[in-house]
Amino acid sequence: MQFRLTVESVFQFLLLANVFYGISMSLLNFFFKDNKQGSACSIKPNPITVETLKTLIPIRSLNEEMLESFATDRYSDVFPANTILFNQGEQNDSAYFLLKGTVIISDSAGKNYEVEANTARAKFPLCSGIKHALNVIAKTDVSLLRVSHKIMCALPPSSHHPAPLNIPKELTDNRLLQAFSQYYLEEEMDVPSLPDIAFKLRKAIQADIGVAEAVRIIQLDPVIAAKLIQVANCPLYLTAIPAKTCFEAVNRIGLKATQNLVISLSLKQIFHSPNPLIKKILDRVWRQSIYISCICYVLASETKKVNPEEALLGGLVCDIGIVPFLNFAANLPEDYYKEESLERVMPFIRGPVSAYILREWGFPKELYEIPLYADDWYQHRDNQISLIDIVVLSRLHSKIGTSEMANLPEITSIPAASKLDFIQLSPENSLHILHDAQTKINEAKRAFAI
């Protein structure tokens, strides 16, 4: 008789092994009350249901049959208040979900935060690495679901799973970066919503609407409508007769360009925080993004091979990933970080997190890949100049004359520059066309500033 090994049979075997382990752990917990305080636990081990599993990430990605198999004869583990659940640095072979109660999570420096069952944070594992990254103590009596790493590895991959952060060796012990990395990689991060006006317009244009319908949507936001007219009349759009109405602006620019401009103009709404320090950094990032996007527009216009409005939007969204990171930091204790520590880790966050957000927003691959390569001066993906090349050149040009210049290559030496036809390059002035267009770029920056 032949034994046929399939993915389903392996998964069923892993589930069965995990069931026996879960039952044995629950029985040990029930009889021995595994806690260092010796107090009784008011919570009893409860059967795990499919409904519970459907609320947990990424377990909920299992199909219905697997969820039912997973839940069969499975009970939660319970622990009394003040139990030390995990110690930082200890080896770990499972992911743990909080089903009931509240836990306190802290680092070795004593900085802590709480996670309460049935909240957004509790949808994700408290810990799931091969080592416990933090200390976890039960604040109240708690109920946990244990899922072995073997089962977690057998889960189908998510097509939108975030790319890992490239953390350099010197920052591996940075508690702020490690805390955010876990928050991001476990898909607990709150993805900013695409501004409502931009979402409505993009959806409508996909349905093949006309200029009049687009104008009606844009005018739902008077601020964006006014800014659109202002931008349509800025030096980026050379015209003898200025646009006086939203209809004239959209009709002149075109629907696709209008969509990109409205997205660009509305993104300012995301760069906001009540925290003074965070607001200061967000304002600076936004101003720099506008500057880069205007350079992108001018450069793309000169090449005549890349859509200028797409280039403008591409330059503007490269740092969108900074927003959830800074919002995450704003919710930490005030003494958890300083401005220098935020600035130090931002370069390692902006690329992967920005790409993840743009992908979640449904942007095309050509746009959501830009943040991953925007600071890779030596990227080379095609012999023809591309949108990514335009953004790379623009970001490098934007650093000319800054304190970062000493650590940058000459713009003439990077692959993207070699793809510019008939545009003179020089180390002194970077791109001559951009040097000569500086007044136009500065006026455009003022038009975009909201």
C-alpha positions as CSV (number, residue, x, y, z in Angstrom):
1,M,0.0,0.0,0.0
2,Q,1.4,3.4,-1.0
3,F,1.3,6.4,1.3
4,R,0.5,9.6,-0.6
5,L,1.9,12.7,1.1
6,T,0.0,15.9,0.3
7,V,0.0,19.4,1.7
8,E,-3.4,18.7,3.3
9,S,-2.2,15.5,5.0
10,V,0.9,17.3,6.4
11,F,-1.3,20.2,7.6
12,Q,-3.7,17.7,9.2
13,F,-0.8,16.0,11.0
14,L,0.5,19.3,12.3
15,L,-2.9,20.2,13.5
16,L,-3.3,16.9,15.3
17,A,0.1,17.2,17.0
18,N,-0.8,20.7,18.0
19,V,-4.1,19.6,19.4
20,F,-2.4,17.0,21.7
21,Y,0.1,19.6,22.8
22,G,-2.6,22.1,23.5
23,I,-4.6,19.7,25.6
24,S,-1.6,18.6,27.6
25,M,-0.6,22.2,28.3
26,S,-4.1,23.1,29.3
27,L,-4.2,20.1,31.7
28,L,-0.9,21.0,33.2
29,N,-2.0,24.6,33.6
30,F,-5.3,23.4,35.2
31,F,-3.6,21.1,37.7
32,F,-0.5,23.0,38.6
33,K,-1.6,26.7,38.2
34,D,1.6,27.7,36.5
35,N,2.2,31.1,38.1
36,K,4.8,32.7,40.3
37,Q,2.3,34.2,42.7
38,G,0.4,31.1,43.7
39,S,-3.0,32.8,43.3
40,A,-6.0,31.1,41.7
41,C,-7.3,32.0,38.3
42,S,-10.9,33.0,37.9
43,I,-10.9,32.1,34.2
44,K,-11.4,28.5,33.1
45,P,-10.0,27.0,29.9
46,N,-12.6,27.4,27.2
47,P,-13.1,25.5,23.9
48,I,-11.7,27.4,20.9
49,T,-14.4,28.1,18.3
50,V,-14.2,28.8,14.6
51,E,-15.8,32.2,15.3
52,T,-12.9,33.1,17.6
53,L,-10.3,32.0,15.0
54,K,-11.9,34.2,12.3
55,T,-11.1,37.3,14.4
56,L,-7.3,36.5,14.6
57,I,-4.7,37.5,12.1
58,P,-3.2,35.6,10.2
59,I,-5.1,32.5,11.4
60,R,-8.3,33.7,9.8
61,S,-6.7,33.2,6.4
62,L,-7.2,29.4,6.8
63,N,-10.1,28.0,4.8
64,E,-13.3,26.9,6.6
65,E,-12.3,23.2,6.8
66,M,-8.9,24.0,8.3
67,L,-10.4,26.4,10.8
68,E,-12.8,23.6,11.9
69,S,-9.9,21.1,12.2
70,F,-7.8,23.7,14.1
71,A,-10.6,24.4,16.6
72,T,-11.4,20.7,17.3
73,D,-10.7,19.7,20.9
74,R,-8.6,22.9,21.4
75,Y,-8.8,24.8,24.7
76,S,-7.3,28.1,25.8
77,D,-4.5,28.3,28.3
78,V,-5.3,30.4,31.4
79,F,-3.1,32.2,33.9
80,P,-3.8,34.3,37.0
81,A,-3.0,38.0,37.3
82,N,0.7,38.8,37.9
83,T,2.0,35.7,36.1
84,I,5.2,36.3,34.1
85,L,4.1,34.9,30.8
86,F,7.2,35.5,28.8
87,N,10.7,36.9,29.4
88,Q,12.6,38.9,26.9
89,G,15.3,36.7,25.1
90,E,13.7,33.4,26.0
91,Q,13.3,30.8,23.2
92,N,9.8,30.6,21.7
93,D,8.2,27.9,19.6
94,S,4.7,29.4,19.2
95,A,2.5,32.4,18.6
96,Y,0.2,33.5,21.4
97,F,-3.1,35.4,21.1
98,L,-4.8,37.2,24.0
99,L,-8.4,36.0,24.2
100,K,-9.4,37.4,27.6
101,G,-8.0,39.8,30.1
102,T,-5.2,42.4,29.9
103,V,-1.4,42.0,29.7
104,I,1.5,44.4,30.3
105,I,4.2,44.4,27.7
106,S,7.6,45.9,28.5
107,D,11.2,46.1,27.4
108,S,14.3,45.7,29.4
109,A,14.4,49.4,30.2
110,G,11.0,49.2,31.9
111,K,9.0,51.0,29.2
112,N,5.6,49.4,28.8
113,Y,2.2,49.4,27.3
114,E,-1.0,47.4,27.8
115,V,-2.9,45.1,25.5
116,E,-6.5,44.3,26.3
117,A,-8.5,41.4,24.8
118,N,-11.1,42.2,22.1
119,T,-9.2,45.3,20.9
120,A,-7.4,45.8,17.5
121,R,-4.0,44.9,19.0
122,A,-5.4,41.6,20.3
123,K,-6.2,40.5,16.8
124,F,-2.5,39.9,16.3
125,P,-0.1,37.6,18.3
126,L,1.4,39.0,21.5
127,C,4.6,37.4,20.3
128,S,5.5,35.0,17.5
129,G,9.3,35.1,17.0
130,I,11.8,32.4,17.7
131,K,12.7,34.5,20.8
132,H,10.5,36.7,22.9
133,A,11.4,40.3,22.1
134,L,9.7,41.7,25.1
135,N,8.5,40.9,28.6
136,V,4.8,40.0,29.1
137,I,3.0,39.9,32.4
138,A,-0.6,39.2,33.1
139,K,-2.2,42.3,34.6
140,T,-5.5,40.5,35.1
141,D,-6.4,36.9,34.8
142,V,-5.9,36.0,31.2
143,S,-6.8,33.4,28.6
144,L,-4.3,32.7,25.7
145,L,-4.4,30.7,22.5
146,R,-1.2,29.0,21.6
147,V,-0.4,28.3,18.0
148,S,2.9,26.4,17.1
149,H,5.3,27.9,14.6
150,K,4.8,24.9,12.4
151,I,1.2,25.8,12.0
152,M,2.0,29.5,11.4
153,C,4.5,28.5,8.7
154,A,1.9,26.4,7.0
155,L,-0.5,29.3,6.6
156,P,-1.0,30.5,3.0
157,P,1.0,33.7,2.4
158,S,-0.8,37.0,2.0
159,S,-0.4,38.7,-1.3
160,H,-0.2,42.0,0.6
161,H,2.2,40.9,3.3
162,P,4.5,43.7,4.3
163,A,8.1,43.6,3.1
164,P,10.6,43.3,5.9
165,L,12.5,46.3,7.2
166,N,16.2,46.3,6.3
167,I,17.6,47.1,9.8
168,P,21.3,47.6,9.9
169,K,23.4,45.8,12.5
170,E,24.1,49.0,14.5
171,L,20.3,49.5,15.0
172,T,19.3,45.9,15.9
173,D,19.1,46.9,19.6
174,N,17.1,50.1,18.9
175,R,14.0,49.7,21.0
176,L,11.9,52.2,19.0
177,L,12.8,50.5,15.7
178,Q,12.3,47.0,17.1
179,A,8.9,47.9,18.5
180,F,7.7,49.5,15.3
181,S,9.1,46.6,13.2
182,Q,7.0,44.1,15.2
183,Y,3.9,46.3,15.0
184,Y,4.4,46.6,11.2
185,L,5.4,43.0,10.3
186,E,2.5,41.5,12.3
187,E,0.2,43.7,10.2
188,E,-1.0,45.6,13.2
189,M,-0.1,48.9,11.7
190,D,-3.0,51.3,10.9
191,V,-2.8,52.1,7.2
192,P,-3.8,55.7,6.6
193,S,-7.0,56.0,4.5
194,L,-6.7,57.5,1.1
195,P,-8.4,60.9,1.4
196,D,-12.1,60.7,0.6
197,I,-12.2,63.1,-2.3
198,A,-9.2,61.3,-3.9
199,F,-10.9,57.9,-3.4
200,K,-14.2,59.1,-4.9
201,L,-12.6,60.7,-7.9
202,R,-10.4,57.7,-8.7
203,K,-13.4,55.3,-8.5
204,A,-15.5,57.6,-10.7
205,I,-12.8,58.0,-13.3
206,Q,-12.4,54.2,-13.5
207,A,-16.1,54.2,-14.4
208,D,-15.3,56.4,-17.4
209,I,-17.0,59.7,-16.3
210,G,-16.7,63.0,-18.1
211,V,-15.2,66.4,-17.1
212,A,-18.5,67.7,-15.7
213,E,-19.0,64.7,-13.4
214,A,-15.4,64.9,-12.2
215,V,-15.8,68.6,-11.4
216,R,-18.9,67.9,-9.3
217,I,-16.9,65.4,-7.2
218,I,-14.0,67.8,-6.8
219,Q,-16.2,70.6,-5.7
220,L,-17.4,68.6,-2.7
221,D,-14.1,69.7,-1.2
222,P,-13.9,73.5,-1.8
223,V,-10.3,73.6,-0.5
224,I,-9.1,71.0,-3.0
225,A,-11.1,72.7,-5.8
226,A,-9.5,76.0,-5.1
227,K,-6.0,74.5,-4.9
228,L,-6.6,72.7,-8.2
229,I,-7.3,76.0,-10.0
230,Q,-4.2,77.5,-8.4
231,V,-2.0,74.7,-9.5
232,A,-3.5,74.7,-13.0
233,N,-2.3,78.3,-13.2
234,C,1.2,77.7,-11.8
235,P,4.3,77.8,-13.9
236,L,4.3,74.1,-14.3
237,Y,1.4,74.5,-16.7
238,L,2.3,77.1,-19.3
239,T,-0.8,78.8,-20.5
240,A,-1.7,82.3,-21.9
241,I,-5.2,82.3,-20.4
242,P,-5.6,81.4,-16.7
243,A,-8.2,79.0,-15.6
244,K,-10.9,80.8,-13.6
245,T,-13.1,77.8,-12.7
246,C,-12.7,74.2,-11.6
247,F,-14.2,73.1,-14.9
248,E,-11.7,75.1,-16.9
249,A,-8.8,73.7,-14.8
250,V,-10.0,70.0,-15.3
251,N,-10.7,70.5,-19.0
252,R,-7.2,72.0,-19.5
253,I,-5.3,69.4,-17.5
254,G,-7.3,66.3,-18.5
255,L,-9.0,63.7,-16.3
256,K,-6.1,61.4,-15.6
257,A,-3.8,64.3,-14.8
258,T,-6.6,65.8,-12.6
259,Q,-6.9,62.5,-10.7
260,N,-3.2,62.5,-9.9
261,L,-3.2,66.1,-8.9
262,V,-6.2,65.7,-6.6
263,I,-4.5,62.7,-4.9
264,S,-1.4,64.8,-4.5
265,L,-3.2,67.8,-3.1
266,S,-5.3,65.8,-0.7
267,L,-2.4,63.9,0.8
268,K,-1.6,66.8,3.0
269,Q,-4.5,65.8,5.2
270,I,-2.6,62.7,6.2
271,F,0.5,64.6,7.3
272,H,-1.1,65.8,10.6
273,S,-0.5,65.2,14.3
274,P,-1.5,67.0,17.5
275,N,1.9,66.1,18.9
276,P,4.2,69.3,18.4
277,L,7.4,67.3,17.7
278,I,5.7,64.8,15.4
279,K,3.9,67.7,13.6
280,K,7.2,69.5,13.1
281,I,8.7,66.5,11.5
282,L,5.7,65.7,9.4
283,D,5.6,69.4,8.1
284,R,9.2,69.1,7.1
285,V,8.7,65.8,5.3
286,W,5.7,67.2,3.5
287,R,7.6,70.3,2.3
288,Q,10.5,68.2,1.1
289,S,8.0,65.8,-0.7
290,I,6.5,68.8,-2.5
291,Y,9.9,70.0,-3.6
292,I,10.9,66.6,-4.9
293,S,7.6,66.1,-6.7
294,C,7.9,69.4,-8.5
295,I,11.4,68.5,-9.6
296,C,9.9,65.2,-10.8
297,Y,7.3,67.1,-12.9
298,V,9.8,69.4,-14.5
299,L,12.3,66.6,-15.3
300,A,9.6,64.3,-16.7
301,S,8.2,67.1,-18.8
302,E,11.7,67.6,-20.4
303,T,12.2,63.9,-21.1
304,K,8.9,63.6,-22.8
305,K,9.0,59.8,-22.0
306,V,7.4,59.8,-18.5
307,N,4.0,61.2,-17.7
308,P,4.6,64.4,-15.6
309,E,1.6,64.1,-13.4
310,E,2.5,60.5,-12.5
311,A,6.1,61.7,-11.8
312,L,4.7,64.4,-9.6
313,L,2.6,61.9,-7.6
314,G,5.5,59.4,-7.5
315,G,7.8,62.0,-6.0
316,L,5.2,62.9,-3.4
317,V,4.3,59.5,-2.1
318,C,7.8,58.1,-1.5
319,D,7.8,59.1,2.2
320,I,4.1,58.3,3.0
321,G,5.3,55.5,5.2
322,I,6.8,58.0,7.6
323,V,3.2,58.9,8.7
324,P,2.2,55.7,10.5
325,F,5.7,55.4,12.0
326,L,5.5,58.9,13.6
327,N,1.9,58.3,14.6
328,F,3.0,55.1,16.3
329,A,5.8,57.0,18.1
330,A,3.3,59.7,19.2
331,N,1.4,57.1,21.2
332,L,4.5,56.0,23.1
333,P,5.5,57.6,26.4
334,E,7.2,61.1,25.9
335,D,10.5,59.9,27.2
336,Y,10.6,56.9,24.9
337,Y,12.3,58.7,22.1
338,K,13.9,62.0,21.0
339,E,13.9,63.8,17.7
340,E,17.3,62.5,16.8
341,S,16.2,58.9,17.4
342,L,13.2,59.4,15.1
343,E,15.4,60.9,12.4
344,R,17.9,58.1,12.7
345,V,15.4,55.3,12.0
346,M,13.2,57.0,9.5
347,P,15.4,56.1,6.5
348,F,15.0,52.4,7.2
349,I,11.2,52.6,7.5
350,R,10.1,54.9,4.6
351,G,10.7,52.5,1.7
352,P,9.0,49.2,2.7
353,V,6.2,50.9,4.7
354,S,5.4,53.4,1.9
355,A,5.3,50.6,-0.7
356,Y,2.9,48.6,1.6
357,I,0.6,51.6,2.0
358,L,0.4,52.3,-1.7
359,R,-0.2,48.7,-2.5
360,E,-3.1,48.7,0.1
361,W,-4.5,51.8,-1.6
362,G,-4.6,49.9,-4.9
363,F,-1.9,51.9,-6.7
364,P,-0.3,50.3,-9.8
365,K,2.9,48.4,-9.4
366,E,4.9,51.1,-11.2
367,L,3.9,53.5,-8.4
368,Y,4.0,51.3,-5.3
369,E,7.5,50.1,-6.2
370,I,8.9,53.6,-6.3
371,P,9.6,54.0,-2.5
372,L,11.6,50.7,-2.5
373,Y,14.1,52.2,-5.0
374,A,13.8,55.9,-4.5
375,D,17.1,56.2,-2.6
376,D,18.9,53.4,-4.5
377,W,21.1,55.6,-6.5
378,Y,22.5,52.7,-8.5
379,Q,19.3,50.9,-9.3
380,H,19.0,49.9,-13.0
381,R,15.9,48.1,-14.1
382,D,15.7,49.1,-17.8
383,N,17.7,50.8,-20.5
384,Q,14.9,53.3,-21.1
385,I,14.3,56.1,-18.5
386,S,11.4,55.2,-16.2
387,L,9.3,56.7,-13.5
388,I,11.6,55.3,-10.9
389,D,14.6,56.9,-12.7
390,I,12.9,60.3,-12.6
391,V,12.2,60.0,-8.9
392,V,15.8,58.8,-8.1
393,L,17.3,61.7,-10.0
394,S,14.9,64.2,-8.4
395,R,15.6,63.0,-4.9
396,L,19.4,63.1,-5.4
397,H,19.1,66.6,-7.0
398,S,17.1,67.8,-4.0
399,K,20.0,67.0,-1.7
400,I,22.4,69.2,-3.6
401,G,23.7,71.9,-1.3
402,T,22.6,70.1,1.9
403,S,24.6,68.5,4.7
404,E,24.0,65.1,3.1
405,M,25.9,66.0,0.0
406,A,29.2,64.7,1.2
407,N,27.8,61.2,1.4
408,L,26.2,61.3,-2.0
409,P,27.5,60.2,-5.5
410,E,27.8,62.8,-8.2
411,I,24.5,62.9,-10.1
412,T,26.5,62.4,-13.3
413,S,27.7,59.0,-12.1
414,I,24.4,57.2,-11.5
415,P,22.7,54.9,-14.1
416,A,19.5,57.0,-14.2
417,A,21.4,60.0,-15.4
418,S,22.9,58.1,-18.4
419,K,19.3,57.6,-19.7
420,L,18.7,61.3,-20.1
421,D,18.9,62.2,-23.8
422,F,20.1,65.7,-24.8
423,I,20.1,67.0,-21.2
424,Q,23.4,68.5,-20.1
425,L,24.7,67.3,-16.8
426,S,27.3,68.8,-14.5
427,P,28.5,68.1,-10.9
428,E,28.4,71.8,-10.1
429,N,24.8,72.4,-11.1
430,S,23.4,68.9,-11.1
431,L,20.9,68.9,-14.0
432,H,21.1,72.2,-15.9
433,I,17.5,72.0,-16.8
434,L,16.5,71.9,-13.1
435,H,19.0,74.6,-12.2
436,D,17.5,76.9,-14.8
437,A,13.9,75.9,-13.7
438,Q,14.5,76.7,-10.0
439,T,12.2,79.7,-10.0
440,K,9.4,77.7,-11.7
441,I,9.9,74.9,-9.1
442,N,9.8,77.4,-6.2
443,E,6.5,78.9,-7.5
444,A,5.0,75.5,-8.0
445,K,6.0,74.6,-4.4
446,R,4.0,77.6,-3.1
447,A,1.0,76.6,-5.2
448,F,1.0,73.0,-3.8
449,A,1.5,74.0,-0.2
450,I,-1.8,73.8,1.6
